[in-house]
């Protein structure tokens, strides 16, 4: 990109990565520029300031926007497929329904940005900051999201199949109704987050921190929760059939009505957990701490298991009007 003066008029030239001219804009710079529906495919815009720019429907596929400042810009419906936005600033941007498939979106600052219904298929969002952003309904299937920041981020109904969220941080994030089948959340931190009715079938949550999270009604069938921290979590009505829950902390967790059949709970901490109406048929409870846990007459135990001998108490099912103590309601 270059600027030239024609008389008293400044012209900004936008070139592609081969040096060919794509567009000349009558302006001194691209702040507040109106580039709606322009074809800027393969544009060389690294480090460019496009603050508050109008880029709706713009074709930026394959463009180089590394370290660019797009704060407050409107990119609704833009084509960002295979675009490089590494270390770019997109705080408070509108990116609804953008196509950013296979884009490099790593190390970005995208706080409070709106990516609703965006296509981020197989994109790299590693180490980016999406705190307070909206990714509702976004397609993040197969995306790389290592160490991404998702604090208070809304991913309601998002598609995260086989998405890699290792070491992600997302306190009080919302994944309600999200499809996270076979997602990788190893060592991720999602305390106080909302996974209500989410599909986490076959997901890896090994050593993840999910304290006080709401997983009620979630599908965790055949998921790996080994070593996870789920103290005070709400798993009421969750499906954990065949899940691996070895040496997991479920202290004071709400597992009322949960399906735990065939799960491996050996060595786990379930002291003071709520198990009324839970199905523990064929569950491995070897070395499991169940002291102070509560069950009712509908709780199903493995054959020969004696709940009282393991420090459990027979009580009626407890009705909870809101989230467990410490949980956020979303």
C-alpha positions as CSV (number, residue, x, y, z in Angstrom):
1,X,0.0,0.0,0.0
2,X,1.3,3.5,-0.8
3,X,0.1,7.1,-0.7
4,X,0.6,9.7,-3.4
5,X,-0.4,13.3,-3.8
6,X,-2.2,14.4,-7.0
7,X,-2.5,18.2,-6.7
8,X,-4.2,18.8,-3.4
9,X,-5.8,15.3,-3.3
10,X,-4.2,12.3,-1.6
11,X,-4.6,8.9,-3.2
12,X,-4.0,5.6,-1.4
13,X,-3.0,2.7,-3.6
14,X,-3.8,-0.8,-2.5
15,X,-1.7,-3.4,-4.2
16,X,-1.6,-7.2,-4.1
17,X,1.3,-9.3,-2.9
18,X,2.8,-9.2,-6.4
19,X,2.8,-5.4,-6.5
20,X,-0.1,-5.1,-8.9
21,X,-2.5,-2.3,-8.4
22,X,-5.9,-3.4,-7.0
23,X,-7.6,-0.1,-6.1
24,X,-6.9,3.6,-5.5
25,X,-8.8,5.3,-2.8
26,X,-9.1,9.1,-2.6
27,X,-7.9,9.6,1.0
28,X,-4.8,10.4,3.0
29,X,-5.1,7.1,4.8
30,X,-7.6,4.3,5.3
31,X,-9.1,5.4,8.6
32,X,-12.9,5.3,8.2
33,X,-12.4,4.2,4.6
34,X,-15.5,2.9,2.7
35,X,-14.3,-0.3,0.9
36,X,-17.6,-2.1,0.8
37,X,-17.9,-4.9,-1.7
38,X,-14.4,-4.2,-3.1
39,X,-12.3,-7.0,-4.5
40,X,-9.1,-6.9,-2.5
41,X,-8.1,-10.5,-3.0
42,X,-4.4,-11.1,-2.1
43,X,-4.1,-7.5,-0.9
44,X,-0.8,-6.5,0.8
45,X,-2.1,-4.6,3.9
46,X,0.2,-5.7,6.7
47,X,0.4,-3.1,9.4
48,X,-2.3,-1.0,7.8
49,X,-4.6,1.1,9.9
50,X,-8.2,0.5,8.9
51,X,-9.8,1.7,12.0
52,X,-13.6,2.1,11.7
53,X,-13.4,1.1,8.0
54,X,-16.5,-0.1,6.1
55,X,-15.5,-3.5,4.7
56,X,-18.9,-5.2,4.4
57,X,-19.0,-7.8,1.6
58,X,-15.3,-7.1,0.8
59,X,-13.3,-9.9,-0.8
60,X,-10.1,-10.1,1.3
61,X,-9.4,-13.8,0.6
62,X,-5.7,-14.5,0.8
63,X,-4.9,-11.0,1.9
64,X,-2.0,-10.1,4.2
65,X,-3.4,-8.2,7.2
66,X,-0.7,-9.1,9.7
67,X,-0.6,-6.6,12.6
68,X,-3.3,-4.4,10.9
69,X,-5.5,-2.3,13.1
70,X,-9.2,-2.9,12.2
71,X,-10.6,-1.8,15.5
72,X,-14.4,-0.9,15.2
73,X,-14.4,-1.9,11.5
74,X,-17.4,-3.5,9.9
75,X,-16.6,-6.7,8.0
76,X,-20.0,-8.2,7.9
77,X,-20.2,-10.9,5.2
78,X,-16.6,-10.3,4.1
79,X,-14.5,-13.1,2.5
80,X,-11.5,-13.7,4.7
81,X,-10.8,-17.2,3.6
82,X,-7.1,-18.1,3.8
83,X,-6.4,-14.5,5.0
84,X,-3.6,-13.7,7.3
85,X,-4.6,-11.6,10.3
86,X,-1.9,-12.7,12.7
87,X,-1.5,-10.3,15.6
88,X,-4.1,-8.0,14.0
89,X,-6.4,-5.8,16.2
90,X,-10.1,-6.5,15.7
91,X,-11.5,-5.2,19.0
92,X,-15.2,-4.2,18.8
93,X,-15.4,-5.3,15.1
94,X,-18.5,-6.6,13.4
95,X,-17.7,-9.9,11.6
96,X,-21.1,-11.5,11.3
97,X,-21.3,-14.2,8.7
98,X,-17.7,-13.7,7.5
99,X,-16.0,-16.6,5.6
100,X,-12.7,-17.0,7.4
101,X,-12.1,-20.6,6.7
102,X,-8.5,-21.8,6.9
103,X,-7.5,-18.3,7.9
104,X,-4.5,-17.4,10.1
105,X,-6.2,-15.6,13.0
106,X,-3.5,-16.4,15.7
107,X,-2.4,-13.9,18.3
108,X,-5.2,-11.5,17.5
109,X,-6.9,-9.0,19.8
110,X,-10.6,-9.5,19.1
111,X,-12.3,-8.5,22.4
112,X,-15.9,-7.6,22.2
113,X,-16.0,-8.5,18.5
114,X,-19.1,-10.1,16.9
115,X,-18.4,-13.3,14.9
116,X,-22.0,-14.6,14.9
117,X,-22.6,-17.3,12.3
118,X,-19.0,-16.9,11.0
119,X,-17.3,-19.7,9.0
120,X,-14.0,-20.4,10.8
121,X,-13.6,-23.9,9.5
122,X,-10.0,-25.2,10.2
123,X,-8.8,-21.7,11.0
124,X,-5.9,-21.0,13.4
125,X,-7.1,-18.9,16.3
126,X,-4.3,-19.9,18.7
127,X,-3.4,-17.5,21.5
128,X,-5.9,-15.0,20.3
129,X,-8.0,-12.9,22.8
130,X,-11.8,-13.2,22.2
131,X,-12.8,-12.0,25.7
132,X,-16.4,-10.8,25.7
133,X,-16.8,-11.7,22.0
134,X,-19.8,-13.4,20.3
135,X,-19.2,-16.6,18.3
136,X,-22.8,-17.7,18.5
137,X,-23.6,-20.2,15.8
138,X,-20.0,-20.0,14.4
139,X,-18.5,-22.9,12.5
140,X,-15.2,-23.7,14.3
141,X,-14.9,-27.3,13.2
142,X,-11.3,-28.5,13.1
143,X,-10.1,-25.1,14.2
144,X,-6.8,-24.7,16.2
145,X,-7.5,-22.8,19.4
146,X,-4.5,-23.5,21.5
147,X,-4.3,-21.2,24.6
148,X,-7.1,-19.0,23.2
149,X,-8.8,-16.6,25.7
150,X,-12.6,-17.0,25.8
151,X,-13.5,-15.3,29.1
152,X,-17.2,-14.4,29.0
153,X,-17.3,-15.3,25.3
154,X,-20.6,-16.5,23.9
155,X,-20.3,-19.7,21.8
156,X,-24.0,-20.7,22.0
157,X,-24.9,-23.2,19.3
158,X,-21.4,-23.1,17.8
159,X,-19.9,-26.0,15.9
160,X,-16.6,-27.1,17.5
161,X,-16.3,-30.7,16.2
162,X,-12.7,-31.9,16.6
163,X,-11.7,-28.4,17.6
164,X,-8.4,-28.1,19.5
165,X,-8.9,-26.0,22.7
166,X,-5.8,-27.3,24.6
167,X,-4.9,-24.9,27.4
168,X,-7.7,-22.5,26.5
169,X,-8.9,-20.1,29.2
170,X,-12.6,-19.3,29.3
171,X,-13.9,-18.5,32.7
172,X,-17.7,-17.9,32.5
173,X,-17.8,-18.7,28.7
174,X,-21.1,-20.0,27.2
175,X,-21.1,-23.2,25.1
176,X,-24.8,-23.9,25.6
177,X,-26.1,-26.3,22.8
178,X,-22.7,-26.3,21.1
179,X,-21.6,-29.3,19.1
180,X,-18.2,-30.3,20.6
181,X,-18.0,-33.9,19.6
182,X,-14.4,-35.2,19.9
183,X,-13.2,-31.7,20.8
184,X,-9.8,-31.5,22.6
185,X,-10.0,-29.5,25.9
186,X,-7.0,-31.0,27.7
187,X,-5.8,-28.7,30.6
188,X,-8.4,-26.1,29.5
189,X,-9.8,-23.8,32.2
190,X,-13.5,-23.3,31.9
191,X,-14.6,-22.7,35.5
192,X,-18.1,-21.3,35.9
193,X,-18.8,-21.8,32.2
194,X,-22.1,-22.9,30.6
195,X,-22.1,-26.2,28.7
196,X,-25.8,-26.9,29.2
197,X,-27.1,-29.4,26.6
198,X,-23.8,-29.3,24.8
199,X,-22.6,-32.4,22.8
200,X,-19.2,-33.4,24.2
201,X,-19.4,-37.0,23.0
202,X,-15.9,-38.5,22.8
203,X,-14.3,-35.2,23.8
204,X,-11.0,-35.1,25.7
205,X,-11.2,-33.1,28.9
206,X,-8.2,-34.6,30.6
207,X,-7.0,-32.4,33.5
208,X,-9.4,-29.7,32.5
209,X,-10.7,-27.2,35.2
210,X,-14.5,-27.1,35.1
211,X,-15.2,-26.2,38.7
212,X,-18.8,-24.8,39.1
213,X,-19.5,-25.3,35.4
214,X,-23.0,-26.1,34.2
215,X,-23.0,-29.3,32.2
216,X,-26.6,-30.2,32.9
217,X,-28.2,-32.2,30.1
218,X,-24.8,-32.4,28.3
219,X,-23.7,-35.5,26.3
220,X,-20.4,-36.7,27.6
221,X,-20.8,-40.2,26.4
222,X,-17.3,-41.9,26.1
223,X,-15.6,-38.7,27.0
224,X,-12.2,-38.6,28.7
225,X,-12.4,-36.7,32.0
226,X,-9.4,-38.3,33.7
227,X,-7.9,-35.9,36.3
228,X,-10.5,-33.2,35.6
229,X,-11.6,-30.7,38.3
230,X,-15.4,-30.7,38.4
231,X,-16.0,-29.7,42.0
232,X,-19.4,-28.0,42.5
233,X,-20.2,-28.7,38.8
234,X,-23.8,-29.2,37.7
235,X,-24.1,-32.5,35.7
236,X,-27.8,-33.1,36.4
237,X,-29.3,-35.2,33.6
238,X,-25.9,-35.5,31.8
239,X,-25.1,-38.6,29.8
240,X,-21.7,-39.9,30.9
241,X,-22.2,-43.5,29.7
242,X,-18.9,-45.3,29.1
243,X,-16.9,-42.1,30.1
244,X,-13.4,-42.4,31.6
245,X,-13.6,-40.4,34.9
246,X,-10.4,-41.8,36.5
247,X,-9.1,-39.8,39.5
248,X,-11.5,-36.9,38.8
249,X,-12.6,-34.4,41.4
250,X,-16.4,-34.3,41.6
251,X,-16.7,-33.0,45.1
252,X,-20.1,-31.6,45.8
253,X,-21.1,-32.1,42.1
254,X,-24.7,-32.4,41.2
255,X,-25.2,-35.7,39.3
256,X,-28.9,-36.1,39.9
257,X,-30.5,-38.1,37.1
258,X,-27.1,-38.5,35.3
259,X,-26.3,-41.6,33.3
260,X,-23.0,-43.0,34.5
261,X,-23.4,-46.6,33.4
262,X,-20.2,-48.4,32.4
263,X,-18.1,-45.3,33.4
264,X,-14.8,-45.7,35.1
265,X,-14.9,-43.7,38.3
266,X,-12.1,-45.4,40.1
267,X,-10.0,-43.2,42.3
268,X,-12.3,-40.2,41.9
269,X,-13.5,-37.9,44.6
270,X,-17.3,-37.8,44.8
271,X,-17.6,-36.9,48.4
272,X,-20.8,-34.9,49.1
273,X,-22.0,-35.3,45.5
274,X,-25.7,-35.5,44.7
275,X,-26.6,-38.9,43.1
276,X,-30.3,-39.1,43.4
277,X,-31.8,-40.8,40.4
278,X,-28.3,-41.4,38.9
279,X,-27.5,-44.6,37.0
280,X,-24.3,-46.2,38.1
281,X,-24.9,-49.6,36.7
282,X,-21.7,-51.5,35.9
283,X,-19.6,-48.5,37.1
284,X,-16.1,-49.0,38.4
285,X,-16.0,-47.5,41.9
286,X,-12.8,-49.0,43.1
287,X,-11.1,-46.5,45.4
288,X,-13.8,-43.9,44.8
289,X,-14.4,-41.5,47.7
290,X,-18.2,-41.3,48.2
291,X,-18.3,-40.1,51.8
292,X,-21.2,-37.8,52.4
293,X,-22.6,-38.4,48.9
294,X,-26.4,-38.5,48.8
295,X,-28.6,-40.9,46.8
296,X,-32.3,-41.9,46.7
297,X,-34.4,-45.0,46.2
298,X,-34.1,-44.6,42.4
299,X,-30.3,-44.5,42.3
300,X,-28.9,-47.6,40.4
301,X,-25.7,-49.0,41.8
302,X,-23.3,-51.7,40.6
303,X,-24.3,-55.3,41.6
304,X,-23.3,-55.9,45.3
305,X,-22.4,-52.3,46.0
306,X,-23.4,-51.2,49.6
307,X,-23.8,-47.4,49.6
308,X,-24.0,-47.0,53.5
309,X,-20.8,-48.9,53.9
310,X,-19.1,-46.3,51.6
311,X,-20.4,-43.4,53.7
312,X,-23.4,-42.4,51.6
313,X,-26.7,-41.1,52.8
314,X,-30.2,-42.0,51.6
315,X,-32.1,-38.7,51.1
316,X,-34.9,-37.5,48.8
317,X,-34.0,-35.8,45.5
318,X,-32.9,-32.2,46.0
319,X,-34.6,-29.6,43.9
320,X,-32.3,-26.8,42.8
321,X,-33.9,-23.5,41.8
322,X,-30.8,-22.0,40.4
323,X,-27.1,-22.8,39.7
324,X,-25.0,-24.4,42.3
325,X,-23.1,-22.1,44.6
326,X,-20.4,-20.2,42.8
327,X,-22.0,-20.8,39.3
328,X,-22.9,-18.0,36.9
329,X,-26.3,-18.1,35.3
330,X,-26.2,-17.6,31.6
